[in-house]
């Protein structure tokens, strides 16, 4: 077996058997499962009585208001008048309502709300009761105003990719889910490589390794082993998210939670094979780029306490890429976003998001892959040189001039 194979096998088995890997994988899967269950849990919490209100006023007026409020509130009871200002006990006695709305019509419609949480009602009540107000002003039934104010809108995707707006929203949910996984996996595993290299150097294990192994092969084996364990971890997380998301989507569609209107953050979890391939490709590229950078940076430190100061600047492009991906969900074809999707280090986040939510021209995808593969090869070459020298460099950290000289050598 060649050198890379031997080191890869040893590093892979060490990582796959470590408690940190097993704990991280299980905790991550549990966190994703909780995330997928939140819509059903929160929907159940808000579906019973948090929308109950009591209407007070003329019966004809409250009847119109009840129909107008049906989209956002449940009317627990309608009373002709109030004898005194309502209290929390009064609300509990009337269906555990969250508010009492007193309706008057002098002049026009006016609503006075006594609520448990006043911040919830000003805008929602005003919006829902606008049809009643217009009906009173024009002398026509509120139902007629509401019927006339509804405009049917059919939205179609010019690319033909999405059947309707719901499918487009679901694609954004899937993109968000995968971008978070991409962000966490690249960042956590690249830092794991950094910690491993730093520990080997500070414990003087690196001296023994370099005495028998080519440093470049050692670095390549470490990156490959970490990437392999990362793919296993990602597979567990993705499978958990898809299975859990589909189960929750079914509950929201057919169970009692469907009436709450709480959407699943992962949409319908309809993931195409093309999106999976794009995710894996850009994960592999992004992981290679950041992995070699983190390993090279770790080889330059002399104390594990310095890891934070060295890792800080390397986290910045990851954060930038993540936030640009969030912007790309709503403007995937903006020229500035298109340009960012071609820039190495941030491209894996931005280009994948564009692929998930829009139809990316083939030439842009090919150009992005070519630029990122080329930059990964360049970073691997530069990092390999730094890694070769840094492992045996003890004492004061090297200056910038020494690093540049190393790259020129």
NORGI-V898234 format. One record per backbone hydrogen bond with DSSP energy under -1.0 kcal/mol. CO is the residue of the C=O (numbers start at 0). NH is the residue of the N-H. If there is no record, write none. Layout:
co: {CO,CO}
nh: {NH,NH}
This chain:
co: {1,2,3,4,5,6,7,8,9,10,11,12,17,18,19,20,21,22,23,24,25,26,27,28,29,30,31,32,33,36,37,38,39,40,41,48,50,51,52,53,54,55,57,58,59,60,61,62,63,64,68,68,73,76,78,86,87,88,90,97,98,99,100,101,103,109,111,113,116,117,120,121,122,123,124,126,128,129,130,131,132,133,134,134,140,141,142,143,144,156,163,164,165,166,167,168,169,170,171,172,173,174,175,176,177,178,179,180,181,182,183,184,185,186,187,188,189,190,191,192,193,194,195,196,197,198,199,199,200,204,205,206,208,213,214,215,216,217,218,219,220,221,222,223,224,225,226,227,228,229,230,231,232,233,234,235,236,237,238,239,240,241,242,243,244,245,246,247,248,249,250,254,255,256,263,265,268,271,272,273,274,275,276,277,278,279,280,281,282,283,284,285,286,287,288,289,290,291,292,293,294,296,302,303,305,306,307,310,311,314,315,316,317,318,319,320,321,322,323,324,326,326,330,333,334,335,336,338,339,342,345,346,348,349,350,351,352,353,360,361,362,363,364,365,366,367,368,369,370,371,372,373,374,375,376,377,378,379,380,381,382,383,384,385,386,389,398,399,400,401,402,403,404}
nh: {5,6,7,8,9,10,11,12,13,14,15,16,21,22,23,24,25,26,27,28,29,30,31,32,33,34,35,36,37,40,41,42,43,44,45,51,73,97,75,100,78,102,61,62,63,64,65,66,67,68,71,72,52,54,56,90,91,92,96,115,53,113,55,111,109,103,101,99,119,120,124,125,126,127,128,129,132,133,134,135,136,137,138,139,144,145,146,147,148,159,167,168,169,170,171,172,173,174,175,176,177,178,179,180,181,182,183,184,185,186,187,188,189,190,191,192,193,194,195,196,197,198,199,200,201,202,204,205,203,208,209,210,212,217,218,219,220,221,222,223,224,225,226,227,228,229,230,231,232,233,234,235,236,237,238,239,240,241,242,243,244,245,246,247,248,249,250,251,252,253,254,257,258,259,266,268,270,275,276,277,278,279,280,281,282,283,284,285,286,287,288,289,290,291,292,293,294,295,296,297,298,299,305,306,309,310,311,314,314,318,319,320,321,322,323,324,325,326,327,328,329,330,333,337,338,339,340,341,342,346,349,350,352,353,354,355,356,357,364,365,366,367,368,369,370,371,372,373,374,375,376,377,378,379,380,381,382,383,384,385,386,387,388,389,390,392,402,403,404,405,406,407,408}
